[in-house]
Amino acid sequence: MRDVAVVGFAQRQMKELDGSPTCLEILVPILADLYEQTGWTKSDIDFWCSGSSDYLAGRSFSFVSAVDAIGTLPPVMESHVEMDAAWAMYEAWVKIQTGEVDTAVVYGFGKSSAGILRRILALQLDPYTAQPLWPDTVSLAGIQAREGLEKGLWDEAAMASVVARSMSDAASNEWAIRRGATSVEDVLAQPLYADPLRRWDCAPVSDGAAAIVIAAGDKALQARQRPAWITGFEHRIEPIALNARSLVESSSTAAAGTAAGTAGVDLAELHAPFSHQELILRSSLGLADDVRVNPSGGALTANPMFSAGLNRIGEAARAIWAGDSDKALAHATSGPVLQQNLVCTMEGR
């Protein structure tokens, strides 16, 4: 296996949906930021891979327009996944492992404001039994949270503590400032939104994009003094049928975490769009009490579709670059109520 590291990360999250720029307009400054961070130019990048959704954009091959942000002349080697860009990063990592390329840029983007997000995401469900009922993502998460409460796996105070800590950690985040939640009591004082969820238990809908640069061996050392070296990378999937798996535990996360190796982790960025899902993920990964979870605020403070998972990898890498972590774990999820899960571990050397 080749040594591969994360050496660049940039993101932009739109907190106000009205009049937000196109994905192309969001991506251009992000890619410029990556070039400045690494000191590289387009010619230094061997491979490009993106993550987005044609369903969300409302047209076929919508990702092709984003290639304009790269520049099509001279031609580039490019690929795409129809899901969160964390999985695009996995593809790029595999591409580097083959020895065919040494560097890659991975980017993800989505405009949740382009349609009715909660209805669009119902298209991920089993097309024969669940999708015809059009259950939306928040309602499904409410069912998941209720089952955990009824089984005594967590209580509302535990859910509220996740929200309060996320808002406190992301004190400079615009969404956190606007919500103003600083304590468990503040969260519990809010009315129910989708019983048993309160509005603050649910990630905000936001447009946005993010991009990451990964590189192998000496290339990584050229770009950054303390790269975030990838030590484990794995993703797993569970059945699409909601009655064919447990909703209150995540066996796919546990399996991916075991394969990626979680020993020695001191920081974890978990992609949990709902407060109770952080509790599920932390338990499935077996994280110790002293592991810092989502110091960036996590998805509860900003959840841009198809880049929120990639953001978790980027935020974990940033902590390693800054010397705030020696070994970090990043998690991404896709599909209904934690159906598909990816775990990436990184360390500073």
C-alpha positions as CSV (number, residue, x, y, z in Angstrom):
1,M,0.0,0.0,0.0
2,R,1.2,3.5,-0.9
3,D,1.4,6.2,1.8
4,V,-1.3,8.8,0.9
5,A,-2.1,12.0,2.8
6,V,-4.6,14.8,2.8
7,V,-2.7,18.0,2.1
8,G,-5.4,20.5,1.2
9,F,-9.0,21.3,2.2
10,A,-11.4,24.1,1.5
11,Q,-15.2,24.5,1.8
12,R,-18.0,27.0,1.5
13,Q,-21.4,26.6,3.1
14,M,-24.3,28.9,2.3
15,K,-26.4,29.6,5.4
16,E,-29.0,31.6,3.5
17,L,-30.6,29.7,0.6
18,D,-32.2,32.6,-1.3
19,G,-30.0,33.8,-4.2
20,S,-27.1,31.6,-3.4
21,P,-24.6,31.2,-6.3
22,T,-24.5,28.2,-8.6
23,C,-22.3,25.2,-7.7
24,L,-19.9,26.3,-10.4
25,E,-19.6,29.7,-8.8
26,I,-19.0,28.2,-5.4
27,L,-16.4,25.7,-6.7
28,V,-14.1,28.2,-8.5
29,P,-12.8,30.1,-5.4
30,I,-12.6,26.8,-3.5
31,L,-10.2,25.3,-6.1
32,A,-8.2,28.5,-6.1
33,D,-7.9,28.2,-2.3
34,L,-6.5,24.7,-2.8
35,Y,-3.9,25.8,-5.3
36,E,-2.8,28.5,-2.8
37,Q,-2.6,26.0,0.1
38,T,-0.5,23.5,-1.8
39,G,1.5,25.8,-4.1
40,W,0.3,23.7,-7.0
41,T,-1.5,24.4,-10.3
42,K,-3.9,22.4,-12.4
43,S,-1.0,20.7,-14.2
44,D,0.1,19.2,-10.8
45,I,-3.2,17.3,-10.4
46,D,-3.3,13.9,-12.0
47,F,-6.9,12.9,-11.2
48,W,-10.2,14.6,-10.3
49,C,-13.3,13.0,-8.7
50,S,-16.5,14.6,-7.7
51,G,-19.6,13.7,-5.7
52,S,-23.1,15.2,-6.3
53,S,-26.6,14.2,-7.3
54,D,-28.5,14.6,-10.6
55,Y,-31.7,14.1,-8.7
56,L,-31.0,17.1,-6.5
57,A,-30.0,19.2,-9.5
58,G,-33.0,18.1,-11.4
59,R,-31.2,17.2,-14.6
60,S,-29.1,14.4,-16.1
61,F,-25.3,14.7,-16.1
62,S,-25.4,17.9,-14.0
63,F,-21.9,17.2,-12.7
64,V,-20.5,17.8,-16.2
65,S,-21.2,21.5,-15.8
66,A,-19.0,21.5,-12.7
67,V,-16.0,20.4,-14.8
68,D,-16.0,24.0,-16.1
69,A,-14.6,25.0,-12.6
70,I,-11.6,22.8,-13.3
71,G,-11.0,23.9,-16.9
72,T,-11.3,21.4,-19.7
73,L,-8.2,22.4,-21.7
74,P,-5.9,20.7,-21.5
75,P,-8.1,17.6,-20.9
76,V,-8.2,16.1,-17.4
77,M,-8.7,12.6,-16.0
78,E,-12.1,12.9,-14.2
79,S,-14.6,10.6,-12.5
80,H,-17.8,11.0,-10.5
81,V,-19.9,9.3,-7.8
82,E,-23.6,9.9,-7.3
83,M,-23.3,10.3,-3.5
84,D,-21.4,12.2,-0.9
85,A,-17.9,13.2,-2.0
86,A,-16.4,11.2,0.8
87,W,-16.9,8.2,-1.5
88,A,-15.3,10.1,-4.4
89,M,-12.3,10.5,-2.1
90,Y,-12.3,6.7,-1.6
91,E,-12.2,6.3,-5.4
92,A,-9.4,8.7,-5.7
93,W,-7.5,7.0,-2.9
94,V,-7.9,3.7,-4.7
95,K,-6.7,5.3,-7.9
96,I,-3.5,6.5,-6.2
97,Q,-3.0,3.0,-4.7
98,T,-2.9,1.5,-8.2
99,G,0.1,3.6,-9.0
100,E,-1.6,5.2,-12.0
101,V,-1.6,8.7,-10.4
102,D,0.1,10.4,-7.5
103,T,-2.2,13.4,-6.8
104,A,-5.9,13.9,-6.8
105,V,-8.5,16.6,-6.1
106,V,-11.9,15.5,-4.8
107,Y,-14.8,17.8,-4.6
108,G,-18.5,17.7,-3.8
109,F,-21.4,20.1,-4.2
110,G,-25.1,20.4,-3.8
111,K,-27.9,22.9,-3.9
112,S,-30.5,21.8,-1.5
113,S,-32.5,24.9,-2.3
114,A,-33.0,23.7,-5.9
115,G,-35.9,21.4,-4.9
116,I,-37.9,19.9,-2.0
117,L,-35.0,18.1,-0.3
118,R,-37.0,15.9,2.1
119,R,-39.1,14.6,-0.8
120,I,-36.1,14.1,-3.2
121,L,-34.2,12.0,-0.6
122,A,-37.2,9.6,-0.4
123,L,-36.0,8.4,-3.8
124,Q,-33.2,6.6,-2.0
125,L,-35.7,4.2,-0.4
126,D,-36.8,0.8,-1.5
127,P,-38.9,1.5,-4.6
128,Y,-41.5,-1.3,-4.0
129,T,-42.5,-0.9,-0.3
130,A,-41.2,2.4,1.2
131,Q,-40.7,4.9,-1.6
132,P,-44.4,4.9,-2.7
133,L,-45.3,6.1,0.8
134,W,-42.9,9.1,0.4
135,P,-41.6,9.1,4.0
136,D,-39.2,12.0,4.3
137,T,-35.8,12.0,6.0
138,V,-36.8,13.9,9.1
139,S,-39.8,11.5,9.7
140,L,-37.6,8.5,9.3
141,A,-35.1,9.9,11.7
142,G,-37.9,10.6,14.2
143,I,-38.9,6.9,14.0
144,Q,-35.2,6.0,14.7
145,A,-35.0,8.4,17.6
146,R,-38.3,7.1,19.1
147,E,-37.1,3.5,19.0
148,G,-33.9,4.4,20.8
149,L,-35.9,6.3,23.5
150,E,-38.4,3.5,24.0
151,K,-35.6,0.9,24.3
152,G,-33.8,3.1,26.9
153,L,-30.6,3.5,24.7
154,W,-30.7,7.3,25.2
155,D,-32.9,10.0,26.5
156,E,-33.9,13.5,25.3
157,A,-31.3,15.1,27.6
158,A,-28.6,13.1,25.9
159,M,-29.8,14.2,22.5
160,A,-30.0,17.8,23.7
161,S,-26.4,17.6,25.1
162,V,-25.2,16.7,21.6
163,V,-26.9,19.8,20.2
164,A,-25.6,22.1,22.9
165,R,-22.0,20.9,22.6
166,S,-22.1,21.2,18.8
167,M,-23.4,24.8,19.0
168,S,-20.8,25.7,21.7
169,D,-17.9,24.2,19.6
170,A,-19.0,26.1,16.5
171,A,-19.5,29.4,18.3
172,S,-18.4,31.4,15.3
173,N,-20.7,29.5,12.9
174,E,-23.5,31.7,11.6
175,W,-26.2,29.0,12.0
176,A,-25.1,28.4,15.6
177,I,-25.2,32.1,16.3
178,R,-28.6,32.4,14.8
179,R,-30.0,29.5,16.9
180,G,-28.3,30.8,20.0
181,A,-28.4,27.4,21.8
182,T,-25.8,27.2,24.6
183,S,-27.2,24.7,27.1
184,V,-29.2,21.5,27.3
185,E,-32.1,23.5,28.9
186,D,-32.2,25.9,25.8
187,V,-32.6,22.9,23.5
188,L,-35.2,21.1,25.6
189,A,-37.2,24.3,25.8
190,Q,-37.8,24.2,22.1
191,P,-41.1,22.8,20.8
192,L,-41.2,19.4,19.1
193,Y,-40.7,19.5,15.4
194,A,-41.1,15.8,14.4
195,D,-41.8,14.0,17.6
196,P,-39.4,13.2,19.4
197,L,-37.1,15.5,17.4
198,R,-36.9,19.3,18.0
199,R,-35.8,21.5,15.2
200,W,-32.3,21.9,16.6
201,D,-32.0,18.1,16.7
202,C,-32.1,18.2,12.9
203,A,-29.3,19.5,10.6
204,P,-30.0,22.7,8.8
205,V,-30.7,22.6,5.0
206,S,-27.8,24.4,3.3
207,D,-26.2,24.8,-0.1
208,G,-22.4,24.3,-0.3
209,A,-19.3,22.7,-1.7
210,A,-16.0,21.4,-0.5
211,A,-12.8,20.1,-2.0
212,I,-9.8,18.1,-0.7
213,V,-6.3,17.4,-2.2
214,I,-4.7,14.0,-1.5
215,A,-1.2,13.0,-2.6
216,A,1.2,10.1,-2.3
217,G,4.6,9.9,-0.6
218,D,7.0,12.7,-1.4
219,K,4.3,14.6,-3.3
220,A,2.4,15.0,0.0
221,L,5.5,16.3,1.8
222,Q,6.1,18.9,-0.9
223,A,2.6,20.3,-0.3
224,R,2.4,20.4,3.5
225,Q,4.9,20.1,6.3
226,R,2.6,17.9,8.5
227,P,0.3,16.0,6.1
228,A,-2.6,14.0,7.5
229,W,-1.5,10.5,6.5
230,I,-4.4,8.1,5.8
231,T,-3.9,5.0,7.9
232,G,-7.3,3.3,7.3
233,F,-10.1,3.7,4.8
234,E,-13.2,1.5,4.5
235,H,-16.9,1.8,3.7
236,R,-19.8,-0.7,4.3
237,I,-23.5,-0.8,3.4
238,E,-26.6,-2.3,5.0
239,P,-29.9,-3.5,3.4
240,I,-32.1,-0.8,1.9
241,A,-35.2,-2.3,3.5
242,L,-35.7,-0.5,6.7
243,N,-37.1,-3.6,8.4
244,A,-34.1,-5.7,7.4
245,R,-31.7,-3.9,9.8
246,S,-31.5,-2.4,13.2
247,L,-32.2,1.3,13.2
248,V,-30.7,1.9,16.7
249,E,-27.3,0.5,16.0
250,S,-25.0,0.8,12.9
251,S,-23.4,-2.5,12.1
252,S,-21.9,-1.0,8.9
253,T,-20.2,1.8,10.8
254,A,-18.8,-0.8,13.3
255,A,-17.5,-3.0,10.5
256,A,-15.9,0.0,8.6
257,G,-14.4,1.3,11.9
258,T,-12.9,-2.1,12.7
259,A,-11.4,-2.4,9.2
260,A,-10.0,1.2,9.3
261,G,-8.6,0.8,12.8
262,T,-9.8,3.1,15.5
263,A,-7.2,2.4,18.2
264,G,-5.5,5.5,19.5
265,V,-8.0,8.0,18.0
266,D,-8.1,11.2,20.0
267,L,-10.5,13.2,17.7
268,A,-13.6,12.1,15.7
269,E,-15.6,14.0,13.1
270,L,-18.9,12.2,12.8
271,H,-21.4,12.9,10.0
272,A,-24.6,12.8,12.1
273,P,-27.4,14.9,10.6
274,F,-29.5,14.2,13.6
275,S,-28.5,14.5,17.3
276,H,-29.3,10.9,18.2
277,Q,-27.3,9.6,15.3
278,E,-24.1,10.9,16.9
279,L,-24.9,8.7,19.9
280,I,-25.4,5.7,17.6
281,L,-22.2,6.3,15.7
282,R,-20.1,6.9,18.9
283,S,-21.4,3.6,20.3
284,S,-20.8,1.7,17.1
285,L,-17.3,2.9,16.8
286,G,-16.5,2.2,20.4
287,L,-15.1,5.7,21.0
288,A,-13.7,6.3,24.4
289,D,-15.1,9.1,26.6
290,D,-12.0,11.2,26.2
291,V,-12.2,11.3,22.4
292,R,-13.2,14.8,21.2
293,V,-16.2,14.5,18.9
294,N,-17.1,17.1,16.3
295,P,-15.0,20.0,17.5
296,S,-16.0,21.7,14.3
297,G,-19.7,21.6,15.2
298,G,-20.4,18.8,12.8
299,A,-23.4,18.5,10.5
300,L,-25.8,20.0,13.1
301,T,-24.3,23.4,12.4
302,A,-24.1,23.0,8.6
303,N,-25.1,20.1,6.4
304,P,-24.5,20.9,2.7
305,M,-25.7,17.9,0.7
306,F,-23.0,15.7,-0.9
307,S,-20.1,17.5,0.7
308,A,-21.0,17.2,4.4
309,G,-19.2,13.8,4.7
310,L,-16.2,15.1,2.9
311,N,-16.2,18.1,5.3
312,R,-15.7,15.7,8.2
313,I,-12.5,14.3,6.6
314,G,-11.3,17.8,5.9
315,E,-12.0,19.0,9.4
316,A,-10.2,16.0,10.9
317,A,-7.2,16.7,8.6
318,R,-7.1,20.3,9.7
319,A,-6.8,19.3,13.3
320,I,-3.8,17.1,12.4
321,W,-2.2,19.9,10.4
322,A,-2.6,22.2,13.3
323,G,-1.1,19.7,15.8
324,D,-4.5,19.5,17.7
325,S,-4.7,15.8,17.0
326,D,-2.2,13.0,16.4
327,K,-4.7,10.4,15.1
328,A,-8.2,11.4,14.0
329,L,-11.2,9.6,12.6
330,A,-13.6,10.9,10.1
331,H,-17.0,9.4,9.3
332,A,-19.5,10.0,6.4
333,T,-22.9,8.6,5.9
334,S,-25.2,8.3,2.9
335,G,-28.7,6.8,2.3
336,P,-31.6,6.7,4.8
337,V,-31.0,6.6,8.5
338,L,-27.3,5.6,8.4
339,Q,-27.6,3.0,5.7
340,Q,-24.1,3.4,4.1
341,N,-21.1,4.5,6.2
342,L,-17.5,5.3,5.6
343,V,-14.7,5.6,8.0
344,C,-11.3,7.2,7.3
345,T,-8.5,7.4,9.9
346,M,-5.5,9.7,9.6
347,E,-2.4,10.5,11.7
348,G,0.3,13.1,11.8
349,R,3.9,12.1,11.7
